[in-house]
């Protein structure tokens, strides 16, 4: 399958240390919507993303999902299960992706040759754990509106006109997945913010017109 968004040299997006590792992996391509990693399965590989974007998430018994984050070229996923444990989350391609798939054995051999990469791997794990801890804290200590404000403020980028624009097109369902709530709740809150003049929406591109109130 040809991928239109794959550069002529997909490894060029990687820093030297990660590029050397990716060269030892197996190149695989995934269609949009493909489940690359399944939560609860046992795995001993990491996926270095060369092109495209993935979503990391968990699902509950009733089908509700929470999204932990999305990652693109230059990132890698699956490192948490390198201890031989079960996968802690699922990973889905949200656009066509190309990855270098590296086994645990290959990674250990690489670290033996380039021990400094172990510090990069450890730093990645620490950042992911901190992010998961922050997500849990927000779910526990903030109501849905508080979590929505944190999400919008985190994604919005300053614009020349003084507003802040969210570059990615987000559906209410995608926002609900990140916030751990229902789509209906997000739709109601976003409608209130739009009617209040705080948020504008043009073809699912949201802009923060003025600072969001901390309470609603």
Secondary structure, 3 states (H helix, E strand, C coil): CCCCCCCCCHHHHCCHHHHHHHCCCEEEEECCCCEEECCCCECCEEEEEEECEEEEEEECCCCCEEEEEEEECCCEECHHHHHCCECCCEEEECCCEEEEEEEHHHHHHHHHHCCCHHHHHHHHHHHHHHHHHHHHHHHHHCCHHHHHHHHHHHHCEECCCCCEECCCCCCHHHHHHHHCCCHHHHHHHHHHHHHCCCEEEECCEEEECCCCCCCC
